[in-house]
Amino acid sequence: MYLTETSKELSNKLAAVALSLAAVGLLTSISVLTAAQIFLFLAILTSTSHFSWSRLPVSSKMLSVLCLVMALSVLFNFQDFDRPLKAVFKIRYYLIGAFSIVPLDLFLNQYLSTEKRAQFLKNLLVVGLVCSIAASLSGLVGYWTGFNPILMTHVDAHRSTGTFGLVMTYSHSVAWLSVLLMSLWIHQKQYSVSFPKGLLPISILVSVMGLFASHTRGAVLAFLAGCLAINRKVALFFISFFIVASLVSTVVNPEFVRTQIIRSGSNEERLGCWLGALQAFKNRPVLGYGFMNYGKFSVQIKKEHELPKPEFQGNAHNDFLELLASTGILGALAFWGWILVWWKEVLGKNKKCQLLLFPFVISFLVSGLTQVTFTTSENLIFLMFTYALSLVLGGKRDDSSD
């Protein structure tokens, strides 16, 4: 009994550290996010005495099935991989997301009182807002001056990358975050947690400015889709904002529309990636070319079928086509099974969580139409934490005070 109570106490402390690190690293650092994952993994290990497979949400089981399919896709295409163990090791992100519900539930729903949980969540929000503001502001300074003051290095002044350094991972993460923050702001009267009055709108403003300065069209569409899921007035406001910002940018730089919005070369590359992924699925429809392995064959497939931009090597630039190409129909079915069950588990039980989660999921799905975010570490950790917290805080009851 002593060991069980000791492990529970340790699990709670590890979960608290993991959540705190995730708030700090959300838009700032993949290293901090990786540390959050490590602490969460340790929290899972120390909470095993409280684990029961039968008590896990069905969505966690579906996510585990997806992990199994990913592993099988690597096994059955083992000879085609240069580094098969790297692909297998990547699966840990999904497994941690599936099983993190156990230690997070222990910490947030059983260890903390209602009052302490509200205070912890408020502190977590404040830390996340401050760090996200700092990250986006530093990216904007880099965009305007060519020097990022947090990274202390010269950066590409054509597109803002925050402190991630990679424009795609930053832009889609900031799009999802902006949708969550807008949902919080619009519906804040629904929650007992008191939000910092000035910090929340400032964070939204800075995040949306960072999103625009990233010039990532797919991320902007994902943000606008999430806003539309909140309500039409919010969507129309931000559509107007992006139109005005684009017009001003065009006045400053007449080439802006051609180089940052139309970008015909990028359009052709994506078309080639999408058609190549569909052809890859036709070639190997059951388990695909192996998890995260389609990119290796993309050039070969596009050349064989005379597809656009055959020299461009990379993933499918589409979450759903990437799953079909790399894990086949089994992976695609497991993915959509997870999404639909997760949706039902939360949206059908807790309206407060529904107000936040519905726009977020819409934004995530729209992101997946133009970019692979489901296997990108920074985006994936964000997604898995959101998934686990939505079930822990919103998947059980509709009378929660948070």
LINQUI-V613216 format. One record per residue. RES is the residue in three letters. D_CENTER is the distance of its C-alpha to the mean C-alpha in Angstrom with 1 decimal. Layout:
RES_D_CENTER, RES_D_CENTER
//
This chain:
MET_38.7, TYR_38.5, LEU_36.1, THR_33.8, GLU_33.8, THR_33.3, SER_30.2, LYS_28.9, GLU_29.4, LEU_27.8, SER_24.7, ASN_24.4, LYS_24.8, LEU_22.2, ALA_19.6, ALA_20.5, VAL_20.1, ALA_16.7, LEU_15.4, SER_17.3, LEU_15.9, ALA_12.3, ALA_13.5, VAL_15.2, GLY_12.8, LEU_9.6, LEU_10.7, THR_13.8, SER_13.9, ILE_12.5, SER_15.8, VAL_15.3, LEU_12.0, THR_14.0, ALA_16.8, ALA_14.8, GLN_14.0, ILE_17.7, PHE_19.0, LEU_17.0, PHE_18.5, LEU_21.8, ALA_21.5, ILE_21.0, LEU_24.1, THR_26.2, SER_25.5, THR_26.6, SER_29.9, HIS_28.1, PHE_26.2, SER_27.3, TRP_25.8, SER_27.4, ARG_25.7, LEU_22.1, PRO_20.4, VAL_20.8, SER_17.0, SER_16.9, LYS_19.8, MET_18.2, LEU_15.2, SER_18.1, VAL_19.9, LEU_17.1, CYS_17.3, LEU_21.0, VAL_20.9, MET_18.8, ALA_21.5, LEU_24.2, SER_23.1, VAL_23.4, LEU_26.7, PHE_28.2, ASN_27.4, PHE_28.1, GLN_30.7, ASP_28.5, PHE_26.1, ASP_26.8, ARG_24.7, PRO_24.0, LEU_23.3, LYS_20.4, ALA_18.7, VAL_19.9, PHE_18.6, LYS_15.0, ILE_15.2, ARG_15.4, TYR_11.6, TYR_11.9, LEU_15.3, ILE_14.5, GLY_11.9, ALA_14.8, PHE_17.5, SER_16.1, ILE_17.2, VAL_20.7, PRO_20.8, LEU_18.6, ASP_21.0, LEU_24.0, PHE_23.0, LEU_21.9, ASN_24.1, GLN_27.1, TYR_27.6, LEU_26.9, SER_29.2, THR_27.9, GLU_29.0, LYS_27.5, ARG_24.1, ALA_24.1, GLN_25.1, PHE_22.5, LEU_19.7, LYS_21.4, ASN_21.6, LEU_18.0, LEU_17.2, VAL_19.8, VAL_18.7, GLY_15.1, LEU_16.7, VAL_19.2, CYS_17.0, SER_14.6, ILE_17.9, ALA_19.4, ALA_16.6, SER_16.6, LEU_20.4, SER_21.0, GLY_19.1, LEU_21.3, VAL_24.4, GLY_23.6, TYR_23.3, TRP_26.6, THR_28.5, GLY_27.0, PHE_26.7, ASN_23.7, PRO_25.3, ILE_22.8, LEU_22.4, MET_26.2, THR_26.1, HIS_26.7, VAL_23.8, ASP_23.6, ALA_24.8, HIS_23.9, ARG_20.2, SER_18.3, THR_15.7, GLY_15.6, THR_16.2, PHE_13.7, GLY_16.4, LEU_14.3, VAL_14.0, MET_11.4, THR_8.7, TYR_10.0, SER_10.5, HIS_7.3, SER_5.8, VAL_9.3, ALA_9.4, TRP_7.0, LEU_8.9, SER_12.1, VAL_11.9, LEU_11.7, LEU_14.4, MET_16.5, SER_16.5, LEU_17.6, TRP_20.2, ILE_21.6, HIS_21.9, GLN_22.6, LYS_26.1, GLN_24.6, TYR_23.6, SER_26.0, VAL_23.9, SER_25.4, PHE_23.1, PRO_24.4, LYS_26.0, GLY_25.7, LEU_22.5, LEU_20.1, PRO_21.5, ILE_21.8, SER_18.1, ILE_17.4, LEU_20.0, VAL_19.0, SER_15.3, VAL_16.5, MET_19.1, GLY_16.7, LEU_14.7, PHE_18.2, ALA_19.4, SER_16.6, HIS_18.4, THR_15.4, ARG_16.7, GLY_13.9, ALA_11.5, VAL_14.5, LEU_15.1, ALA_11.7, PHE_12.5, LEU_16.1, ALA_15.3, GLY_13.5, CYS_16.6, LEU_18.8, ALA_17.5, ILE_18.5, ASN_21.8, ARG_23.6, LYS_25.1, VAL_21.8, ALA_20.8, LEU_24.3, PHE_24.2, PHE_21.2, ILE_22.5, SER_25.7, PHE_24.0, PHE_22.5, ILE_25.8, VAL_27.8, ALA_25.7, SER_26.1, LEU_29.8, VAL_30.3, SER_28.5, THR_30.8, VAL_33.8, VAL_32.9, ASN_32.0, PRO_33.6, GLU_31.6, PHE_28.2, VAL_27.9, ARG_28.9, THR_26.8, GLN_23.6, ILE_23.5, ILE_25.6, ARG_25.0, SER_26.9, GLY_26.5, SER_22.7, ASN_23.2, GLU_25.6, GLU_23.4, ARG_20.6, LEU_23.4, GLY_24.7, CYS_21.4, TRP_21.0, LEU_24.7, GLY_24.6, ALA_21.9, LEU_23.9, GLN_27.0, ALA_25.4, PHE_24.7, LYS_28.3, ASN_29.5, ARG_27.8, PRO_26.7, VAL_26.4, LEU_24.2, GLY_23.6, TYR_24.0, GLY_22.0, PHE_18.3, MET_17.0, ASN_20.6, TYR_21.0, GLY_20.8, LYS_23.9, PHE_25.9, SER_24.5, VAL_27.5, GLN_30.0, ILE_28.9, LYS_28.8, LYS_32.2, GLU_33.8, HIS_32.9, GLU_33.4, LEU_30.0, PRO_29.0, LYS_28.1, PRO_28.9, GLU_28.8, PHE_25.1, GLN_23.5, GLY_19.8, ASN_17.2, ALA_17.3, HIS_15.0, ASN_14.0, ASP_11.8, PHE_14.7, LEU_17.5, GLU_16.0, LEU_16.0, LEU_19.5, ALA_20.7, SER_19.6, THR_19.9, GLY_22.1, ILE_22.8, LEU_22.3, GLY_18.7, ALA_18.0, LEU_19.9, ALA_18.2, PHE_14.7, TRP_16.1, GLY_18.1, TRP_15.2, ILE_13.5, LEU_17.0, VAL_18.1, TRP_15.1, TRP_15.8, LYS_19.5, GLU_19.3, VAL_17.7, LEU_18.8, GLY_22.2, LYS_23.0, ASN_21.8, LYS_22.0, LYS_20.7, CYS_17.3, GLN_17.5, LEU_17.9, LEU_14.4, LEU_12.6, PHE_14.2, PRO_13.1, PHE_9.4, VAL_9.7, ILE_11.9, SER_9.6, PHE_6.9, LEU_10.1, VAL_11.8, SER_9.3, GLY_10.1, LEU_13.7, THR_14.0, GLN_11.6, VAL_10.3, THR_6.6, PHE_7.1, THR_9.3, THR_8.2, SER_8.5, GLU_6.9, ASN_3.4, LEU_4.6, ILE_6.3, PHE_4.3, LEU_3.7, MET_7.3, PHE_8.7, THR_8.1, TYR_9.6, ALA_12.4, LEU_13.3, SER_13.6, LEU_16.1, VAL_17.8, LEU_18.4, GLY_18.6, GLY_19.4, LYS_23.0, ARG_25.0, ASP_25.3, ASP_27.5, SER_25.1, SER_25.9, ASP_22.4
//
